[in-house]
């Protein structure tokens, strides 16, 4: 039974980590981060840092690897969001203007 739960753990770690890839690809292609919550990613990256710290403490290699990769991926998204906010490319006003141009209003 221990093997079953180890496999489930590896599947969970892999799928959770890989889930960031579509968002990263979208950001790289479009440079658009307007629909991403800055506050959520700040809290999320902090949470991953806590999980990473915990995995180091309990010496859990699969958890350590998954959280390390997740931290890299989530940090990329967070940094992209922050850069767009600083450049002024991330306001809701800009999003509304874009929609208005598309609809002709």
Secondary structure, 3 states (H helix, E strand, C coil): CHHHHHHHHHHHHHHHHHCCHHHHHHHHHHCCCCCCCHHHHHHHHHHHHHHHHHHHHHCCHHHHHHHHHHHHHHHHHHHHHHHHHHHCCCCHHHHHHHHHHHHCC
